[in-house]
Amino acid sequence: MTAVLSKLTVPVQVLKELVTNASKCATNDSDAPLTSLMNIKVKDNKLSVKTTDNKDYMTMYADIESEDFEVMVEAKKTTELISKLTSQTVSLTSDGSVVTVLTNNSEHYLQAVSDVGGEALSFNEPEVVATGSTCHISLNELRSILLLNKACKGDKSVVPACAFNYYADSERVITTNMFKACSNPVALADRPTLIPAFIMELALPIADESGIDFYQNDTHIVFESTRGRVVGVKLDSAELDEFPAAPLVDLISSPLATSVQVNRSDFSKALERMCLFVNPFENNKLQLTFGSDTLKLYDTKTKSTERLSYIATQTPITEDISLAVDGQFLKNQILACDKETLLVRVDATVGIQIKCGDTTFMLSVLAENE
């Protein structure tokens, strides 16, 4: 057994933040033992906490003053223990087989994980050398992707499966569930790339105040900042080719003729009430009628009705425009919006466009038999 006689002393809040975030990548798959482990390491006064799901890797960083230290422990138990500590500081020591977790009022013991020969385990994270440019996005841009785009992303039941992920290029990030779509004008990648949803959502915990860097090579993608790093396996080119980026860009970027301004809060509350009456077995069908100065929301089965006055009309509506949409989809889109004044464009045969700042949502029309 290789003895490790070093000691790590760190503020509890610092270690708590690192292990809590890093644990998001530990999937605890019984068929892949590494996925249940966590590496805690100090090298040159930089503390790192690393986990893996056996193909992707997440590392959280913090600068501290400490001697070099390294141990591999069980991720779940370690995260639960550290999250429950109430002291100001905690010390970790290891003799190679047992890790002592010591505070001013407690002492706990964790098993140090090693290979069959007693040597320390390693995750063997791949080295990723960027091919192409590194793109930087701000913290606000990242948050908007994970708020606005996420509201339009498909779930794992969506066909094609590519719609579960995030399409990014040098002009925009697009998500869709094939009935609704969101185009966010954030230049995240230097070339068309399909980013796995799991990796996209790991980016926020590692972003620092300036945001986050993104780069890639032929096989991997990387999000990185001073706070951490995520390395993920790229989705294959077939899934990227299957993503309907071009037709979605054409559809979303074509302004529909009729447009009005509405208050987000009023629209959201009206949709919350109307969605109590829609039928999930009929695609949550909700009838919308855009009149000259009022939007009417109507359920044909129960006759429930809401009326919403416009803030303004961008183009005069001389004849009512009626169409049916999925009310739950529309509600979720409006709930995700972070601006109080929304520009709504409509076409009875194409659907509804909603402009939330610079981001555009698109919701398709339900046919009569849907």
C-alpha positions in Angstrom: 0.0 0.0 0.0 1.3 3.4 -1.0 1.2 5.7 2.0 0.0 9.2 1.5 0.9 11.3 4.5 -0.2 14.7 3.3 -2.9 16.8 4.8 -5.4 19.2 3.2 -7.1 22.0 5.3 -9.7 24.1 3.5 -12.7 26.3 4.3 -15.8 24.0 4.4 -17.8 26.3 2.1 -15.1 26.1 -0.6 -14.9 22.3 -0.4 -18.7 22.0 -0.2 -19.2 24.0 -3.4 -16.6 22.0 -5.3 -17.8 18.6 -4.3 -21.5 19.5 -4.8 -21.0 20.7 -8.3 -18.5 18.0 -9.3 -20.9 15.3 -8.1 -23.2 16.3 -11.0 -21.0 14.3 -13.4 -20.8 11.2 -11.1 -23.5 8.9 -12.4 -22.9 6.0 -10.0 -23.2 3.4 -12.7 -22.7 -0.1 -11.2 -21.3 -1.3 -14.5 -18.6 1.4 -14.5 -17.0 1.8 -11.1 -15.2 5.0 -11.9 -18.5 6.8 -12.2 -19.0 6.5 -8.5 -15.7 8.0 -7.5 -14.3 11.5 -6.8 -10.7 12.6 -7.1 -9.7 15.4 -4.6 -6.3 16.8 -5.3 -4.0 19.8 -4.5 -1.2 20.6 -6.9 0.8 23.8 -6.8 -1.8 25.4 -4.4 -4.7 24.6 -6.7 -7.4 22.4 -5.3 -9.4 20.3 -7.8 -12.3 18.0 -7.5 -12.9 15.7 -10.4 -15.6 13.2 -11.4 -16.6 11.2 -14.6 -19.6 9.4 -16.1 -17.1 7.2 -17.9 -16.9 9.3 -21.0 -17.3 12.9 -19.8 -15.2 14.6 -17.2 -15.9 17.5 -14.8 -13.4 19.3 -12.7 -14.0 22.1 -10.2 -11.1 24.4 -9.1 -10.2 26.7 -6.2 -7.0 28.4 -5.2 -5.8 27.6 -1.7 -2.5 27.5 0.2 -1.7 23.8 0.9 0.9 21.1 0.4 0.3 18.7 -2.5 -2.4 16.2 -1.7 -4.4 13.6 -3.6 -7.0 11.0 -2.7 -9.8 9.0 -4.5 -13.0 8.6 -2.6 -16.6 7.5 -3.1 -18.4 10.5 -4.6 -21.9 10.1 -3.2 -20.9 9.5 0.5 -18.2 12.2 0.4 -20.6 14.8 -1.1 -23.3 14.0 1.4 -20.8 14.2 4.3 -19.2 17.5 3.2 -22.6 19.1 2.5 -23.7 18.4 6.1 -20.6 19.9 7.8 -21.3 23.1 9.9 -17.7 24.0 10.9 -15.7 26.8 9.3 -12.8 24.6 8.2 -12.2 20.9 7.5 -9.0 18.9 7.3 -8.5 15.7 5.2 -5.6 13.3 5.8 -5.0 10.0 4.2 -2.8 7.0 5.0 -3.5 5.5 1.6 -6.4 3.4 2.8 -8.4 5.6 5.1 -9.3 9.3 4.7 -9.9 11.2 8.0 -12.3 14.1 7.8 -11.7 16.3 10.8 -13.5 19.4 12.0 -13.4 21.2 15.4 -16.3 19.1 16.6 -16.3 15.9 14.5 -14.2 13.1 13.1 -15.3 10.9 10.2 -13.6 8.2 8.2 -13.9 7.5 4.4 -12.3 4.7 2.5 -9.6 5.7 0.1 -10.1 3.9 -3.2 -7.1 2.3 -4.9 -6.5 -0.3 -7.5 -5.8 -4.0 -6.7 -2.1 -3.2 -6.2 -2.8 -0.4 -3.7 -1.8 2.3 -6.2 -3.9 5.5 -6.6 -6.5 5.4 -9.3 -6.6 7.9 -12.2 -9.5 9.0 -14.4 -7.2 9.4 -17.5 -9.0 12.4 -18.8 -8.3 12.9 -22.5 -6.1 15.8 -23.6 -8.0 18.0 -25.9 -6.0 20.2 -28.3 -8.3 22.7 -29.9 -8.8 22.6 -33.7 -10.2 26.0 -34.6 -11.0 29.0 -32.5 -11.9 29.3 -28.8 -15.2 31.1 -28.3 -16.0 33.0 -25.2 -19.5 33.8 -24.0 -20.6 35.9 -21.0 -22.3 34.6 -18.0 -25.5 36.3 -19.0 -25.4 34.6 -22.5 -24.8 31.2 -20.9 -27.8 31.8 -18.5 -30.0 32.8 -21.4 -29.2 29.6 -23.3 -30.0 27.5 -20.2 -33.2 29.5 -19.6 -34.6 30.3 -23.1 -33.2 27.5 -25.3 -33.8 24.9 -22.6 -37.5 25.7 -22.7 -37.7 24.6 -26.3 -35.4 21.6 -26.1 -36.9 18.1 -26.7 -36.9 15.3 -24.2 -35.4 11.9 -24.7 -38.7 10.7 -26.3 -38.4 13.2 -29.2 -37.7 11.9 -32.7 -35.2 12.6 -34.1 -33.0 12.2 -31.0 -30.8 15.1 -32.1 -33.5 17.4 -30.9 -32.7 16.6 -27.3 -29.4 18.6 -27.7 -28.2 22.1 -28.4 -27.1 23.2 -31.9 -24.5 25.9 -31.9 -22.5 27.8 -34.5 -20.8 31.1 -35.0 -24.1 33.0 -35.0 -26.7 31.3 -32.8 -27.8 28.5 -30.5 -30.9 26.6 -31.6 -33.1 24.1 -29.7 -36.3 22.4 -30.8 -38.7 19.6 -30.0 -39.9 19.7 -33.6 -43.1 21.6 -32.6 -41.4 24.6 -31.1 -38.0 26.2 -31.6 -35.7 28.8 -30.1 -32.9 30.8 -31.8 -30.6 32.6 -29.5 -28.0 35.0 -31.1 -25.1 33.7 -29.1 -21.9 32.8 -31.0 -20.9 29.7 -29.0 -19.0 27.6 -31.5 -16.7 28.4 -34.4 -18.4 25.8 -36.6 -21.7 23.9 -36.5 -21.7 21.7 -33.4 -24.3 19.6 -31.6 -23.7 19.9 -27.9 -25.1 17.1 -25.6 -27.7 18.5 -23.2 -25.9 16.9 -20.2 -22.7 18.7 -21.1 -24.4 22.0 -21.8 -26.0 22.0 -18.3 -22.7 21.3 -16.6 -21.3 24.5 -18.1 -23.1 26.8 -15.7 -21.5 25.6 -12.4 -18.0 26.1 -13.8 -18.5 29.5 -15.4 -16.8 32.4 -13.6 -17.8 36.1 -13.5 -16.5 36.7 -17.1 -18.3 33.7 -18.5 -16.9 30.6 -20.1 -14.6 29.4 -23.0 -15.7 26.8 -25.4 -13.4 24.9 -27.9 -13.3 21.5 -29.6 -11.4 19.0 -31.7 -12.7 16.1 -33.8 -13.8 14.0 -30.9 -14.3 16.2 -27.8 -15.8 19.5 -26.7 -14.5 21.6 -23.7 -16.1 24.2 -21.5 -13.5 25.9 -19.3 -13.0 28.9 -17.0 -11.0 29.7 -13.9 -13.6 27.8 -11.8 -13.5 24.5 -13.6 -13.5 22.4 -16.8 -15.9 20.0 -18.5 -14.6 17.7 -21.2 -17.3 15.9 -23.2 -17.5 13.4 -26.1 -18.9 15.0 -29.2 -22.1 13.8 -30.8 -21.3 12.1 -34.1 -21.7 13.9 -37.5 -24.8 11.9 -38.4 -26.7 13.4 -35.5 -25.4 16.9 -36.4 -26.5 16.4 -40.1 -29.9 15.3 -38.9 -30.6 18.5 -36.9 -32.9 20.7 -39.0 -30.8 23.9 -38.5 -31.2 25.4 -41.9 -35.0 25.2 -42.2 -35.4 26.4 -38.6 -33.1 29.4 -39.3 -35.2 30.2 -42.4 -38.5 29.9 -40.5 -37.4 31.8 -37.4 -35.7 34.6 -39.2 -38.6 35.3 -41.5 -40.7 38.0 -39.8 -44.5 37.2 -39.9 -46.7 40.0 -41.2 -48.9 40.7 -38.2 -47.2 41.7 -34.9 -48.4 43.0 -31.5 -46.7 43.7 -28.2 -48.0 42.1 -25.0 -47.1 42.1 -21.3 -45.3 38.9 -20.4 -46.7 38.6 -16.8 -50.3 39.1 -18.0 -49.8 36.7 -20.9 -48.2 34.1 -18.6 -51.0 34.3 -15.9 -53.7 34.0 -18.6 -51.9 30.9 -20.0 -51.5 29.4 -16.5 -55.3 29.6 -16.0 -56.2 28.4 -19.5 -53.9 25.4 -19.3 -56.0 24.1 -16.5 -58.6 23.2 -19.1 -56.6 21.9 -22.1 -56.5 18.2 -22.8 -53.1 16.5 -22.9 -54.6 13.7 -25.1 -55.4 16.4 -27.7 -52.0 18.0 -27.7 -53.1 20.6 -25.1 -54.9 22.4 -27.9 -55.6 26.0 -27.2 -57.4 28.4 -29.6 -55.9 31.9 -30.0 -57.7 34.7 -31.8 -55.8 37.9 -32.5 -58.3 40.7 -32.8 -57.8 44.4 -33.5 -56.9 45.3 -30.0 -57.3 42.1 -27.9 -55.9 38.5 -27.9 -58.5 35.9 -27.0 -57.5 32.5 -25.5 -60.2 30.0 -25.9 -60.9 26.3 -25.0 -63.4 24.8 -27.4 -64.5 22.0 -25.1 -65.2 24.0 -21.8 -65.7 27.4 -23.5 -63.2 28.9 -21.0 -62.0 32.2 -22.2 -59.3 34.8 -21.4 -58.8 38.2 -23.0 -55.5 40.0 -23.1 -55.2 43.6 -24.2 -52.2 44.5 -26.3 -49.6 47.1 -25.2 -49.4 48.1 -28.9 -50.0 46.8 -32.4 -47.1 47.0 -34.8 -49.3 46.4 -37.7 -53.1 47.1 -37.8 -55.3 43.9 -37.6 -58.3 44.5 -39.8 -59.5 40.9 -39.7 -59.3 38.4 -36.8 -56.5 35.8 -37.1 -57.3 32.5 -35.4 -55.1 29.4 -34.9 -54.7 26.5 -32.5 -51.4 25.8 -30.6 -50.2 23.5 -27.9 -51.1 25.6 -24.8 -48.5 23.9 -22.5 -45.7 24.5 -25.0 -46.7 28.2 -25.3 -47.0 28.6 -21.5 -43.5 27.1 -20.9 -42.1 29.4 -23.5 -43.6 32.5 -21.9 -42.5 31.4 -18.5 -38.9 31.2 -19.7 -38.9 34.7 -21.1 -36.9 37.2 -19.1 -38.3 40.4 -20.6 -41.6 42.0 -19.6 -42.5 43.3 -23.1 -42.8 40.6 -25.8 -43.2 41.1 -29.5 -45.6 38.5 -30.9 -45.8 37.9 -34.6 -48.5 35.6 -36.0 -49.6 33.9 -39.2 -52.6 31.6 -39.2 -50.9 28.9 -41.3 -47.3 29.2 -40.1 -47.5 29.8 -36.4 -46.4 32.2 -33.7 -43.1 34.0 -33.3 -42.2 35.5 -29.9 -39.4 38.0 -29.6 -37.9 38.0 -26.1 -35.2 40.7 -26.4 -32.9 39.3 -29.2 -34.0 35.7 -28.8 -36.8 34.3 -31.0 -39.2 31.5 -30.2 -41.3 29.8 -32.8 -44.4 27.7 -32.1 -46.2 25.7 -34.9 -49.9 25.6 -35.6 -51.9 22.5 -34.7 -54.0 21.1 -37.5 -57.7 20.5 -37.1 -57.2 16.8 -36.6 -54.4 17.2 -34.0 
